[in-house]
Amino acid sequence: MTESISNGRLTTPEAGMLARPALAVQVADALRELILEGTIQGGEKIREKELTERFGVSRTPLREAMKILAAEGLVELIPNRGAIISQPSAAELADAFPVLAALEAMAGEQAAERATEVEMAEISRLTDRLRASLEANDRPGYFEINQAIHNAILAASRNETLIRTHATIARLVHRARYQANLTRSRWEQALSEHEKIAAALNARDTDQVGRLLKAHMMAKLTAILKAGQVSPR
């Protein structure tokens, strides 16, 4: 028996047939999309009653879904107050992004040295899909593929310490990264940056890959701050 989301509502032929963990994951997927698209804004309190009605589920899978998103850094769980959408401050972003930029630059340099030809081909394929998603004006799809590219480069670095450290910091700015490409001009610029990164990786030009990834991440920070989608605190 399967269950899916249709028109924003979870539907199943027979209620109760889907294991609760799987249901929580589906609710988390749907809620994540609402957050990343900006339907629910940073700093906004999650209205449980509204979302249970929207998704057609009880509070239990919704709360389990919020725990999943809290682990990703998208939601803050506040004792006795419920949950709010994470919204890092400009100062927090300004602290985090240079660290992420340095980590991703190092990952790119090591990936250029260590990636297999299969991994290189996959990064190139994902970059082609990135262009297709922009041309289709598919912002959620673009964000998903973009994340897959960054993760593929990290994985190809073969540096587990770097990967774990990056994951810890990346959770803090996950939603903000989506906000970086709100304008079409920045979106197109980001794609161009990714295509140059892929080309440098294929050439195994370690220095160039590192420079491009660092510049890409710092341009992302500039775009986020310019968009104003951050907490004033």
DRENSE-638921 format. One record per atom (N, C-alpha, C): x negated, y, z. Coordinates in steps of 0.1 Angstrom, whole numbers, padded with zeros to 4 digits, always signed. Layout:
XYZ ...
//
This chain:
-0008-0012+0000 +0000+0000+0000 -0009+0012+0000 -0005+0022-0008 -0014+0034-0009 -0006+0046-0005 -0013+0057-0002 -0006+0069+0001 -0015+0080-0006 -0008+0091-0010 -0015+0101-0017 -0008+0114-0014 -0015+0125-0018 -0009+0139-0016 -0003+0143-0029 +0010+0147-0029 +0017+0152-0040 +0023+0165-0037 +0019+0175-0045 +0025+0189-0042 +0022+0193-0028 +0010+0189-0023 +0006+0193-0009 +0012+0185+0002 +0019+0174-0002 +0026+0166+0009 +0022+0152+0007 +0019+0146+0019 +0015+0132+0018 +0027+0123+0016 +0026+0114+0006 +0037+0105+0003 +0032+0091+0003 +0041+0082+0007 +0038+0068+0006 +0051+0060+0004 +0051+0049-0003 +0063+0041-0005 +0070+0036+0008 +0061+0033+0017 +0066+0028+0030 +0059+0035+0041 +0066+0043+0049 +0060+0050+0060 +0053+0041+0070 +0041+0045+0075 +0034+0037+0085 +0026+0026+0080 +0025+0024+0067 +0017+0013+0062 +0003+0016+0060 -0001+0028+0060 -0015+0032+0058 -0022+0033+0072 -0034+0028+0073 -0041+0028+0086 -0044+0043+0089 -0043+0046+0102 -0044+0060+0107 -0057+0066+0103 -0068+0059+0104 -0081+0066+0100 -0081+0071+0086 -0075+0062+0077 -0074+0066+0063 -0065+0078+0061 -0054+0078+0068 -0045+0090+0067 -0051+0102+0072 -0059+0102+0083 -0066+0113+0088 -0076+0119+0078 -0082+0110+0071 -0092+0114+0060 -0085+0121+0049 -0073+0116+0045 -0065+0123+0035 -0061+0137+0039 -0056+0137+0051 -0052+0150+0057 -0064+0160+0057 -0075+0155+0061 -0088+0163+0062 -0091+0168+0048 -0090+0159+0038 -0093+0163+0024 -0084+0175+0020 -0071+0174+0023 -0061+0184+0019 -0064+0197+0026 -0066+0196+0039 -0069+0208+0047 -0082+0214+0043 -0092+0206+0040 -0105+0212+0036 -0103+0220+0024 -0095+0216+0014 -0092+0223+0002 -0086+0237+0005 -0076+0237+0014 -0069+0249+0018 -0079+0259+0024 -0088+0254+0032 -0098+0263+0038 -0108+0268+0028 -0113+0259+0020 -0124+0264+0010 -0118+0273-0001 -0105+0271-0004 -0099+0280-0014 -0095+0293-0008 -0095+0294+0005 -0091+0306+0012 -0077+0308+0014 -0069+0297+0012 -0055+0297+0016 -0053+0299+0031 -0062+0293+0038 -0063+0296+0053 -0076+0304+0055 -0075+0315+0060 -0087+0324+0061 -0096+0321+0073 -0108+0325+0072 -0117+0324+0084 -0112+0332+0096 -0113+0326+0107 -0109+0332+0120 -0094+0330+0122 -0087+0324+0113 -0073+0322+0114 -0070+0309+0123 -0060+0310+0131 -0056+0298+0139 -0049+0288+0131 -0052+0276+0133 -0045+0265+0125 -0031+0263+0131 -0021+0265+0123 -0007+0263+0128 -0003+0249+0126 -0003+0241+0137 -0001+0227+0135 +0013+0223+0130 +0023+0230+0135 +0037+0227+0131 +0038+0230+0116 +0033+0241+0111 +0034+0244+0097 +0027+0234+0088 +0015+0229+0093 +0008+0219+0085 +0014+0205+0085 +0019+0202+0097 +0025+0188+0097 +0037+0188+0088 +0045+0199+0087 +0056+0200+0078 +0051+0200+0063 +0040+0207+0061 +0035+0208+0047 +0030+0195+0042 +0023+0187+0051 +0017+0174+0047 +0027+0163+0049 +0037+0165+0057 +0046+0154+0060 +0040+0143+0069 +0032+0148+0079 +0026+0139+0089 +0029+0143+0103 +0025+0135+0112 +0027+0138+0126 +0014+0146+0131 +0015+0151+0143 +0004+0159+0148 -0009+0150+0150 -0008+0137+0153 -0019+0129+0156 -0029+0128+0144 -0025+0125+0132 -0035+0125+0121 -0040+0138+0118 -0032+0149+0120 -0036+0162+0117 -0048+0166+0127 -0046+0162+0140 -0056+0165+0149 -0069+0157+0147 -0067+0145+0142 -0079+0137+0139 -0086+0143+0127 -0078+0148+0117 -0084+0155+0106 -0092+0167+0110 -0087+0175+0120 -0094+0187+0124 -0107+0183+0131 -0108+0172+0137 -0120+0167+0143 -0130+0164+0132 -0126+0159+0121 -0135+0156+0110 -0140+0169+0105 -0131+0179+0103 -0136+0192+0098 -0144+0200+0108 -0142+0197+0121 -0150+0204+0131 -0165+0199+0130 -0166+0186+0127 -0179+0180+0125 -0186+0185+0113 -0179+0190+0103 -0184+0196+0091 -0187+0211+0093 -0183+0217+0104 -0185+0231+0106 -0174+0240+0101 -0163+0234+0095 -0153+0242+0089 -0143+0247+0100 -0142+0240+0111 -0131+0243+0121 -0138+0243+0134 -0133+0252+0143 -0138+0253+0157 -0126+0248+0166 -0129+0238+0174 -0119+0233+0184 -0121+0241+0197 -0111+0248+0201 -0112+0256+0213 -0103+0250+0224 -0109+0246+0235 -0100+0240+0246 -0089+0249+0250 -0077+0243+0251 -0065+0249+0256 -0060+0260+0246 -0066+0262+0234 -0062+0272+0225 -0059+0266+0211 -0064+0254+0209 -0062+0248+0195 -0074+0249+0187 -0072+0252+0174 -0083+0252+0165 -0082+0264+0156 -0094+0270+0152 -0094+0281+0143 -0104+0278+0132 -0102+0285+0120 -0111+0283+0109 -0124+0290+0112 -0135+0283+0111 -0148+0289+0114 -0151+0301+0105 -0157+0311+0111 -0161+0323+0103 -0174+0329+0109 -0185+0324+0104 -0198+0329+0110 -0200+0344+0108 -0207+0350+0117 -0210+0364+0116 -0221+0367+0105 -0221+0380+0101 -0232+0384+0092 -0246+0381+0098 -0247+0383+0111 -0260+0380+0117 -0264+0365+0117 -0253+0357+0120 -0256+0343+0119 -0260+0338+0106 -0253+0343+0095 -0256+0339+0082 -0270+0344+0078 -0274+0356+0082 -0287+0362+0079 -0298+0354+0086 -0295+0348+0097 -0304+0339+0104 -0305+0325+0097 -0294+0320+0093 -0293+0306+0088 -0298+0305+0073 -0295+0314+0065 -0298+0312+0051 -0313+0312+0047 -0321+0321+0053 -0335+0320+0050 -0341+0306+0054 -0336+0300+0065 -0340+0287+0069 -0336+0276+0059 -0323+0277+0055 -0318+0268+0044 -0326+0270+0031 -0329+0282+0028 -0336+0285+0016 -0350+0279+0016 -0357+0280+0027 -0370+0273+0029 -0369+0258+0028 -0359+0252+0034 -0357+0238+0034 -0354+0233+0020 -0345+0240+0013 -0341+0236+0000 -0353+0238-0010 -0361+0248-0008 -0372+0250-0017 -0382+0238-0015 -0384+0234-0002 -0393+0223+0001 -0387+0210-0005 -0374+0208-0004 -0368+0196-0009 -0370+0196-0024 -0368+0207-0031 -0370+0208-0045 -0384+0204-0050 -0393+0210-0042 -0407+0207-0046 -0410+0192-0044 -0405+0186-0033 -0408+0172-0031 -0400+0163-0041 -0388+0168-0044 -0380+0160-0054 -0387+0160-0068 -0393+0172-0072 -0400+0172-0084 -0411+0162-0085 -0417+0159-0074 -0428+0149-0073 -0423+0135-0072 -0412+0133-0065 -0408+0120-0061 -0395+0114-0067 -0387+0122-0074 -0375+0117-0079 -0378+0107-0091 -0369+0097-0092 -0370+0088-0103 -0363+0094-0115 -0366+0088-0127 -0360+0093-0139 -0344+0092-0138 -0339+0082-0131 -0325+0081-0130 -0319+0092-0122 -0326+0096-0111 -0322+0107-0103 -0322+0120-0110 -0333+0122-0118 -0334+0134-0126 -0322+0135-0136 -0319+0124-0142 -0308+0123-0152 -0295+0126-0145 -0293+0122-0133 -0281+0124-0126 -0279+0139-0123 -0290+0145-0118 -0289+0160-0115 -0286+0167-0128 -0292+0163-0139 -0289+0170-0152 -0274+0168-0156 -0269+0156-0154 -0255+0153-0157 -0246+0161-0148 -0249+0162-0136 -0241+0171-0127 -0241+0185-0131 -0253+0190-0135 -0254+0204-0139 -0245+0206-0152 -0245+0197-0161 -0236+0198-0172 -0221+0199-0168 -0218+0191-0158 -0204+0191-0153 -0201+0204-0146 -0211+0210-0140 -0210+0223-0134 -0205+0234-0144 -0212+0234-0156 -0208+0243-0166 -0193+0240-0171 -0190+0227-0172 -0176+0224-0176 -0166+0229-0166 -0169+0228-0153 -0159+0232-0143 -0158+0247-0144 -0169+0255-0146 -0168+0269-0148 -0159+0273-0160 -0161+0266-0171 -0154+0269-0183 -0139+0266-0181 -0136+0256-0172 -0122+0252-0169 -0116+0261-0158 -0124+0270-0153 -0120+0279-0142 -0116+0270-0130 -0123+0259-0128 -0120+0250-0117 -0130+0252-0105 -0126+0262-0097 -0134+0266-0086 -0137+0255-0075 -0126+0248-0071 -0128+0237-0061 -0137+0226-0067 -0135+0223-0080 -0143+0213-0087 -0158+0217-0088 -0160+0230-0091 -0173+0236-0092 -0180+0234-0078 -0173+0238-0068 -0179+0237-0054 -0183+0223-0051 -0175+0214-0054 -0178+0199-0051 -0190+0195-0059 -0191+0198-0071 -0202+0194-0080 -0215+0201-0075 -0214+0214-0072 -0225+0222-0067 -0231+0215-0054 -0222+0211-0045 -0227+0205-0033 -0234+0191-0036 -0228+0184-0046 -0234+0171-0050 -0248+0173-0056 -0250+0184-0063 -0264+0187-0069 -0274+0190-0057 -0270+0199-0048 -0279+0202-0037 -0282+0189-0029 -0272+0181-0027 -0274+0168-0019 -0283+0159-0027 -0281+0158-0040 -0290+0149-0048 -0304+0154-0048 -0307+0167-0048 -0320+0172-0047 -0326+0168-0033 -0318+0170-0023 -0323+0167-0009 -0326+0152-0008 -0317+0143-0014 -0320+0129-0013 -0332+0125-0021 -0335+0132-0032 -0346+0128-0040 -0359+0133-0034 -0359+0141-0024 -0371+0146-0017 -0377+0134-0009 -0368+0124-0005 -0373+0113+0003 -0378+0118+0017 -0373+0129+0022 -0378+0135+0034 -0366+0135+0044 -0366+0124+0052 -0354+0123+0061 -0354+0133+0072 -0365+0138+0077 -0365+0149+0087 -0359+0161+0081 -0363+0165+0069 -0358+0176+0062 -0343+0175+0060 -0339+0164+0056 -0325+0161+0053 -0316+0163+0065 -0321+0158+0076 -0313+0159+0089 -0313+0173+0094 -0324+0180+0093 -0325+0194+0097 -0316+0203+0089 -0316+0201+0076 -0308+0208+0067 -0293+0206+0070 -0289+0194+0072 -0275+0191+0075 -0270+0198+0087 -0278+0199+0097 -0274+0206+0109 -0271+0221+0107 -0280+0227+0099 -0278+0242+0096 -0267+0244+0086 -0267+0235+0076 -0257+0237+0065 -0243+0237+0070 -0240+0229+0081 -0226+0228+0086 -0222+0242+0091 -0231+0250+0095 -0227+0264+0101 -0222+0273+0090 -0227+0271+0077 -0223+0280+0067 -0216+0274+0055 -0210+0262+0058 -0203+0254+0047 -0193+0262+0040 -0183+0268+0048 -0172+0276+0042 -0178+0288+0035 -0187+0295+0041 -0193+0307+0036 -0199+0305+0022 -0205+0293+0020 -0211+0290+0007 -0200+0290-0004 -0188+0285-0001 -0178+0286-0011 -0174+0300-0015 -0175+0309-0005 -0171+0323-0008 -0181+0330-0017 -0193+0324-0019 -0203+0331-0026 -0200+0334-0041 -0191+0325-0046 -0188+0326-0061 -0174+0331-0063 -0170+0341-0055 -0156+0346-0056 -0155+0354-0069 -0165+0361-0073 -0165+0369-0085 -0170+0361-0097 -0164+0364-0109 -0168+0356-0121 -0183+0359-0124 -0187+0371-0123 -0201+0374-0126 -0211+0366-0117 -0208+0365-0104 -0217+0357-0095 -0216+0342-0099 -0204+0338-0102 -0202+0324-0106 -0211+0320-0118 -0211+0329-0128 -0219+0326-0140 -0234+0327-0137 -0237+0337-0128 -0251+0338-0125 -0256+0325-0117 -0248+0320-0108 -0251+0308-0101 -0253+0296-0110 -0244+0295-0120 -0246+0284-0130 -0259+0285-0137 -0263+0297-0142 -0275+0300-0148 -0287+0296-0140 -0286+0299-0127 -0297+0295-0117 -0298+0280-0116 -0286+0273-0116 -0287+0258-0115 -0293+0252-0128 -0290+0258-0139 -0295+0252-0152 -0310+0254-0152 -0315+0265-0147 -0330+0267-0146 -0336+0258-0136 -0329+0255-0125 -0334+0246-0115 -0335+0232-0121 -0325+0227-0128 -0325+0214-0134 -0336+0213-0144 -0339+0224-0152 -0349+0223-0162 -0363+0222-0156 -0365+0230-0145 -0378+0229-0138 -0380+0216-0131 -0369+0210-0126 -0370+0196-0120 -0374+0186-0131 -0368+0187-0143 -0371+0178-0154 -0385+0179-0158 -0390+0192-0157 -0404+0194-0161 -0414+0190-0150 -0408+0187-0138 -0416+0184-0126 -0426+0195-0122 -0420+0207-0124 -0428+0219-0120 -0425+0223-0106 -0433+0218-0097 -0429+0219-0083 -0428+0233-0078 -0438+0242-0082 -0438+0256-0077 -0426+0263-0082 -0422+0261-0095 -0411+0268-0101 -0398+0263-0094 -0396+0250-0092 -0384+0245-0086 -0382+0252-0072 -0393+0252-0064 -0393+0258-0051 -0389+0273-0052 -0395+0280-0061 -0391+0295-0062 -0377+0297-0066 -0372+0289-0075 -0358+0290-0080 -0348+0287-0070 -0351+0276-0062 -0341+0272-0052 -0341+0282-0041 -0352+0288-0037 -0352+0298-0026 -0345+0310-0031 -0347+0315-0043 -0341+0326-0048 -0326+0324-0050 -0322+0312-0054 -0308+0308-0055 -0300+0309-0042 -0307+0304-0031 -0300+0305-0018 -0299+0319-0013 -0309+0327-0015 -0309+0341-0010 -0299+0349-0018 -0298+0346-0031 -0287+0353-0039 -0273+0349-0034 -0272+0337-0029 -0259+0332-0024 -0256+0340-0011 -0266+0342-0003 -0264+0350+0010 -0259+0364+0006 -0266+0371-0004 -0263+0384-0008 -0248+0385-0013 -0244+0375-0020 -0230+0375-0026 -0220+0373-0014 -0223+0365-0005 -0214+0362+0007 -0212+0375+0015 -0223+0382+0018 -0222+0394+0025 -0215+0405+0018 -0217+0406+0005 -0211+0415-0004 -0196+0413-0004 -0192+0400-0004 -0178+0397-0005 -0170+0400+0008 -0178+0402+0019 -0172+0406+0032 -0164+0396+0039 -0166+0383+0035 -0158+0372+0041 -0166+0367+0054 -0169+0376+0063 -0177+0372+0075 -0170+0378+0087 -0174+0373+0098 -0169+0379+0111 -0176+0391+0114 -0170+0402+0119 -0177+0414+0123 -0185+0413+0135 -0183+0402+0143 -0191+0401+0155 -0206+0399+0153 
//
